């Protein structure tokens, strides 16, 4: 499962269709606030990755990531932005995709994340250690405790 957060409903739906086309489910949210309502609910289940727009009214991507990191510090996040230089990556631990994004590049990233999740899901969420992801996506992999 992938979670998509974008204030432009159509963009979220297109991303969900792209994700579905390569065989993964997705859930869309139209704001950082609506995602946080779900995130803090008892019904939240950790996604393979969160895909979020950076520039949104209300909570922007940077603010959203900081809140998510408090509860899920190793959650993989893909940030979509037209201005990648504006993304504060100091503790974002995000993969950045520039808008307009290349669908093929985004699919490669999603597939790599899903493959990583499948390969290490059995040990992933029971260990706080972190190792570099073998897929080289520039993020810290939350799937620790595995043999590489």
Secondary structure, DSSP 4 states (H G I P E B T S, - for coil): -EEEE-SSHHHHHHHHHHHHHTT--EEEESSHHHHHHHHTSTT----SEEEEESS-SSS-HHHHHHHHHHH-TT--EEEEES-GGGS--TTT-EEEEESSPPHHHHHHHHHHHHHHHHHHHHHHTT----EE-TT--SSEES--S---
